Amino acid sequence: MKVIDLLNYSASFYKKDCTKRIKELSEIMELDLKRKIAETEREISIQNSELESITSNKARTEENIAVLKKEVKESNEHIKVITQQNKELTSELKEFERQSEEIRRKLVLLVHLWETQK
């Protein structure tokens, strides 16, 4: 049985000419009216399998995205911690540098005093 045969059979239940509507709908749905229904069913089955595969891939992709988002969030938290540590170390280094300079000045002064006392 061809697609057109099934559509004509279905149209026979209406008490009017459905030829124009069949043509409109077949164009919208891109139906090949001369194809056998079994071929169309196989094609639909293949398309359903492809759709299931796409849906499954989409679900896996969404899971991967969720994992990546979690990793990004964790990385951002880690960056915050490291940034804070960097600020603290910079502050400590500046304090160390200040103290070191102070000690250097005192040593220079002591050396100068020691030399003048010789």
Summary of the structure (lengths in Angstrom):
residues: 118
radius of gyration: 41.0
end to end distance: 122.8
largest distance: 130.3
contacts: 238
relative contact order: 0.05
helix: 85%
strand: 2%
